[in-house]
């Protein structure tokens, strides 16, 4: 009888562990999809470097963003 109870508790723990692992994998997949989406959107941004008096001689200026291409991807896009 005690052996059956131990196996039942172990089975419940394994089911809970499996659920938690699958939930974490789902969260990780969504995070990776977001990272890939952001990398894809980076092609529409061109950052210019301007020289000034800083120690390395370069400072990031305002980025050039291709708003027309973004508007083609999504009609609801506004800037």
N, C-alpha and C positions, 0 to 999 in steps of 0.2 A: 504494500500500500504506500509506504514511504517512497519507494522507488518510482512509482507512478506520479506522485506529487512533484518530486524533483524533476522528472522529465517534462511535466506540464509547465512548471515554472521556467525551465530552460527553453522550452518551445516558445513561450510567451516572450521571453527576453530576446530570443532570436528574431521573432517577428517584429518586435519594436525596433531592434537594431537594423533590420532590413528596411523598415519604413524610413528611419532616420537617414540611412545612407542614401536611399533613393531620393529623398527630399533634398539632401545636400547636393547630390549630383544634378538634380533639376535646377537648383539655384545656380550652381557653377556653370551649367550650360547657358542659362539666360545671361549671366555675366559675360561669358565669352562671346555670345551673340552681340551684346552691346559694344564690346571692345572692337569686334570686327566691323560693326556699323560705323563707329567713330573713325576707324582707320579708313574706311571707304569714303567718308565725308572729308577727310584731310586732303584729298586730291582737288577739292574746290577752293582750297585756301593756299595762297602763296604769301609767305612771309618775306619781307624785304629787310635787309640788314643795312643800317645806316652807320657811317663812321662818325665818331665824335671823339671827345677827349677822354674817354674811359681807358682803363689800363689795357684792355685787350683791343681797343680801337673799334669795336663793333657794338652796336646797340640795336635791339630789335625795334623796328618801326611798326607802323600800323599794317596789319595784314591786308592783302588784296583778296576779296572774296568774290567768287563768280556767282552773283545773285541770280543771273538769268538761268544758269543751269540748275540751280537749286529750285527756282520757280517752276522749271519744266518737270522736275521730279515730284514736286508737291504743289498743287495749285493754292493750297492754304498758307504757303510760306509767306511770311512778312518779315521785314527787317526794319 
